[in-house]
Amino acid sequence: MMRFKVQGSKFKVAALGVLLLYSVSASAQSIRSAIDSTQLLIGDQFHLDLWADIPAGSMVAWPQFKDTLIKTIEVVEATVPDTVRKENGDYTVHQRLVLTSFDTGFMVIPPVAFVFDRDTANPLLTDPELILVTEIPVDLEQDIMDIKGPMDVPINWRKYLLYGLIALVVIGLLVGGFLYWQKHRKQRDAPAARPVPTRPAHEIALEKLEALRLKKLWQSDRAKEYYIELSDIVREYIEFRFGIMALEQTTDETVRSLQITGVDTELLKTLSGMMQLADLAKFAKYRPMSDENEKSMDVARGFVENTRAIEGKPDSGNKSDSN
């Protein structure tokens, strides 16, 4: 029984030593490397993978790579080192190098040095790797072939058809948008149709002229307002009586339009003078005399009374007598 116990104690001590050794080795600094191919053709690419196991609290100076490892082995690409942290705080860093060679023969990938905790005197080195680069096999017994001419790339009609349809759709949208804008702009800019009065135009005009006279605007030094209303009353009467858009026309255009209707020449002459005087008062800050203001009212009233439509007959541009 004692021997078993002793032996059992020795076994426990030995096991404990192994566990301690494993714990120490598991947390120790280590590096390793691997290549995915040892034989390749000239110009082929292969990979060199590097790993470093770093205990918690330690640090490593990761090696920096230039365009070549050695004169005959070029570095095509070096990925960014990737770090994986473990549950116990240790972590592993991995980097992959893409290499190639344009020389042939046996070549040695030199060891890569890792410096831990700034201990430059004792860097850890990876194992060197031996690779063989061979030329592309050529059958020298075959006849030499002529150099082939440039090959014609087939036209992708489907792609050009798609581009054409897209262009047609865009052009159609632009044309449609322009026509829509033009149509609505004309509708927006067109003057709103004024309602046709249910009473004779001359009755409405004479009532408005009398109301304007009673306001006594020019007597209150408001001659501009007086001529604005006077001109609008006469122009509105011309629109409803003769169908001429006088409110949108200039004085000269209105007079020319009235000439076509056959209105008496002398009547048009006095009307033109009154409307020109109104334009001066409205736009040129002209201050008419008192007798001019009174005469303008008389001219407006006389024009309406002398061009009123004869009852029982359709409106015309001819001069008619007052009832």
C-alpha positions in Angstrom: 0.0 0.0 0.0 2.8 2.4 0.8 4.5 1.8 -2.5 1.3 2.5 -4.4 0.9 5.6 -2.4 4.4 6.6 -3.1 4.1 5.7 -6.7 0.7 7.5 -6.8 2.3 10.5 -5.3 5.2 10.4 -7.8 2.6 10.1 -10.5 0.7 13.1 -9.2 3.9 15.2 -9.0 4.9 14.1 -12.5 1.5 15.0 -13.9 1.6 18.3 -12.2 4.9 19.0 -13.8 3.6 18.2 -17.2 0.6 20.5 -16.7 2.9 23.3 -15.5 5.2 22.8 -18.5 2.2 22.8 -20.9 0.9 26.0 -19.3 4.2 27.7 -19.7 4.7 26.5 -23.3 1.1 27.4 -24.2 1.8 31.0 -23.2 5.3 31.1 -24.7 6.1 33.2 -27.7 6.2 31.3 -31.0 6.2 31.8 -34.7 5.7 29.6 -37.7 5.5 29.9 -41.5 4.2 27.8 -44.4 4.2 28.0 -48.2 1.4 26.5 -50.4 3.7 25.3 -53.2 7.4 24.2 -53.5 7.3 23.7 -57.3 6.0 26.2 -59.7 6.4 27.6 -63.2 8.2 30.8 -63.9 5.9 33.7 -63.3 3.4 31.7 -61.2 2.3 33.1 -57.8 2.4 31.3 -54.5 1.7 32.2 -50.9 3.9 32.5 -47.8 1.8 32.5 -44.6 3.3 33.8 -41.3 1.9 33.4 -37.8 3.0 34.7 -34.4 1.6 33.5 -31.1 1.9 36.4 -28.6 1.2 36.0 -24.9 -0.9 38.6 -23.1 1.3 41.6 -22.0 3.9 40.9 -24.7 4.4 42.7 -28.0 6.1 41.9 -31.3 7.8 44.1 -33.9 6.1 42.7 -37.1 8.6 42.5 -40.0 8.2 44.9 -42.9 8.5 43.7 -46.5 9.8 45.6 -49.5 9.3 44.7 -53.2 11.5 41.6 -52.9 12.4 39.0 -50.4 15.6 38.2 -52.2 16.8 39.3 -55.6 14.9 36.5 -57.5 11.7 36.4 -55.4 9.3 39.4 -55.7 6.6 40.4 -53.3 3.4 40.9 -55.3 1.2 41.7 -52.3 1.4 41.7 -48.5 -2.0 41.6 -46.7 -2.6 43.6 -43.6 -1.7 41.5 -40.5 -4.9 40.0 -39.0 -5.2 39.6 -35.2 -7.2 37.0 -33.4 -7.5 37.3 -29.6 -8.0 34.2 -27.4 -10.1 33.8 -24.2 -7.0 33.8 -22.0 -5.8 37.2 -23.3 -3.2 35.7 -25.7 -3.5 36.5 -29.4 -2.3 35.3 -32.8 -1.3 37.5 -35.7 -1.4 36.2 -39.3 -0.1 37.7 -42.5 -0.1 36.3 -46.1 2.5 37.3 -48.7 1.8 36.8 -52.4 5.2 35.9 -54.1 6.4 35.2 -57.6 9.7 34.6 -59.4 10.8 35.2 -63.0 14.0 33.3 -62.6 14.4 29.5 -62.7 16.1 27.0 -60.5 16.2 26.2 -56.8 15.7 29.2 -54.5 15.6 29.6 -50.7 13.1 31.8 -49.0 15.2 33.2 -46.1 14.1 33.1 -42.5 11.8 35.9 -41.4 12.8 37.6 -38.1 10.3 38.5 -35.3 11.5 40.7 -32.4 9.5 40.2 -29.2 9.4 42.8 -26.4 12.2 44.8 -28.1 14.7 42.0 -27.5 16.6 42.6 -30.7 19.5 40.4 -29.6 17.3 37.3 -29.6 14.8 37.5 -32.5 12.7 34.4 -33.4 13.3 33.2 -36.9 11.0 31.1 -39.2 12.4 28.1 -41.0 13.8 28.7 -44.5 11.8 27.3 -47.4 13.2 25.7 -50.6 11.3 26.1 -53.8 11.9 25.0 -57.4 11.0 27.3 -60.3 10.9 25.7 -63.8 10.4 27.0 -67.3 7.3 26.4 -69.3 7.8 23.2 -71.2 8.2 23.7 -74.9 8.0 21.0 -77.5 10.9 21.7 -79.8 9.9 19.1 -82.3 6.8 21.0 -83.3 6.9 23.3 -86.3 7.2 27.0 -85.6 3.8 28.6 -86.1 3.2 32.0 -87.7 2.2 34.9 -85.5 -1.6 35.2 -85.4 -3.1 38.5 -86.4 -5.4 40.5 -84.2 -8.7 38.9 -83.5 -11.9 40.8 -84.1 -14.1 41.2 -81.1 -17.7 40.4 -81.9 -20.0 43.4 -81.6 -22.4 43.1 -78.7 -25.6 44.3 -80.5 -27.7 43.6 -77.4 -25.7 46.1 -75.4 -25.9 48.8 -78.1 -29.6 48.1 -78.5 -30.1 48.7 -74.8 -28.1 51.9 -74.9 -30.2 53.1 -77.9 -33.5 52.3 -76.1 -32.3 54.2 -73.0 -31.3 57.2 -75.2 -34.8 57.2 -76.9 -36.5 57.0 -73.5 -34.5 60.0 -72.2 -35.1 62.0 -75.4 -38.8 61.2 -75.3 -39.0 62.3 -71.6 -37.2 65.5 -72.4 -39.4 66.3 -75.4 -42.5 65.4 -73.5 -41.5 67.5 -70.5 -40.7 70.5 -72.8 -44.1 70.3 -74.6 -45.9 69.9 -71.2 -44.1 73.0 -69.9 -44.8 75.0 -73.0 -48.5 74.1 -72.9 -49.0 75.0 -69.3 -46.9 78.2 -69.7 -49.2 79.3 -72.4 -52.2 78.5 -70.3 -50.7 80.3 -67.3 -49.7 83.4 -69.4 -53.0 83.5 -71.2 -55.3 86.3 -69.8 -58.2 85.0 -67.8 -61.5 85.2 -69.7 -63.6 88.0 -68.2 -67.3 87.2 -67.6 -69.7 88.6 -70.2 -72.0 91.1 -68.6 -75.7 90.4 -68.6 -76.5 94.1 -69.1 -75.6 96.4 -72.1 -72.0 97.5 -72.0 -72.8 101.2 -72.3 -75.0 101.1 -69.2 -72.3 99.6 -67.1 -69.7 102.1 -68.5 -71.9 105.1 -67.9 -72.6 104.0 -64.3 -68.9 103.6 -63.6 -68.1 107.0 -65.2 -70.7 108.7 -63.0 -69.3 106.9 -59.9 -65.8 108.0 -60.8 -67.0 111.6 -61.2 -68.5 111.6 -57.8 -65.3 110.4 -56.2 -63.6 113.7 -57.1 -60.2 112.1 -57.3 -58.4 114.8 -59.3 -59.9 117.5 -57.1 -58.1 115.7 -54.2 -54.8 115.8 -56.0 -55.1 112.1 -57.0 -55.0 112.6 -60.8 -53.1 109.4 -61.4 -55.7 107.3 -59.7 -58.4 109.2 -61.6 -56.9 108.4 -65.0 -56.2 104.8 -64.2 -59.9 104.2 -63.4 -61.0 106.4 -66.4 -58.8 104.5 -68.8 -59.9 101.0 -67.4 -63.6 101.9 -67.7 -63.2 103.0 -71.4 -61.1 99.9 -72.3 -63.5 97.5 -70.6 -66.3 99.1 -72.5 -64.4 98.6 -75.8 -63.8 94.9 -74.9 -67.5 94.2 -74.2 -68.8 96.4 -77.0 -66.4 95.6 -79.9 -64.7 92.3 -78.8 -61.3 94.0 -78.7 -58.8 93.0 -75.9 -58.2 96.7 -75.1 -57.1 96.0 -71.5 -54.1 94.1 -72.9 -53.3 96.5 -75.8 -51.5 99.8 -75.9 -53.4 103.0 -76.9 -52.2 102.8 -80.5 -53.1 99.2 -80.8 -56.6 99.9 -79.4 -57.2 102.8 -81.8 -56.0 100.7 -84.8 -58.4 97.9 -83.8 -61.3 100.4 -83.5 -60.6 101.8 -87.0 -61.3 98.3 -88.4 -64.8 98.4 -86.8 -65.8 101.6 -88.6 -66.0 103.9 -85.7 -66.1 107.6 -86.8 -62.7 109.1 -87.4 -63.2 112.3 -85.4 -64.6 110.3 -82.5 -61.5 108.1 -82.6 -59.2 111.1 -82.7 -60.7 112.6 -79.6 -60.6 109.2 -77.8 -57.0 108.7 -78.8 -56.1 112.2 -77.4 -57.8 111.4 -74.1 -56.1 107.9 -73.8 -52.7 109.4 -74.5 -53.3 112.0 -71.8 -54.2 109.2 -69.4 -51.0 107.4 -70.3 -48.9 110.5 -69.5 -50.7 110.9 -66.1 -50.3 107.2 -65.3 -46.7 106.6 -66.5 -44.9 109.9 -67.0 -46.1 111.7 -63.8 -47.8 114.4 -65.9 -50.2 116.6 -63.9 -53.1 117.6 -66.2 -54.9 120.9 -65.7 -58.4 121.0 -64.3 -60.0 121.7 -67.6 -58.2 118.7 -69.1 -59.5 116.4 -66.4 -63.1 117.6 -67.0 -62.7 117.3 -70.8 -61.3 113.7 -70.4 -64.5 112.7 -68.6 -66.6 114.3 -71.3 -64.7 112.6 -74.1 -65.1 109.2 -72.4 -68.8 109.7 -71.8 -69.3 111.0 -75.4 -67.5 108.0 -76.9 -69.7 105.5 -74.9 -72.9 107.3 -75.8 -72.0 107.7 -79.5 -71.0 104.0 -79.9 -73.7 102.3 -77.8 -75.5 99.5 -79.5 -79.0 100.2 -80.9 -81.6 98.3 -79.0 -83.0 95.3 -80.8 -79.9 95.0 -83.1 -76.6 93.2 -82.7 -73.6 95.2 -81.6 -71.4 96.6 -84.4 -68.6 99.0 -84.7 -70.8 101.6 -86.5 -71.6 104.9 -84.9 -75.2 105.1 -83.6 -77.4 107.8 -82.2 -78.3 108.0 -78.5 -81.8 107.0 -77.5 
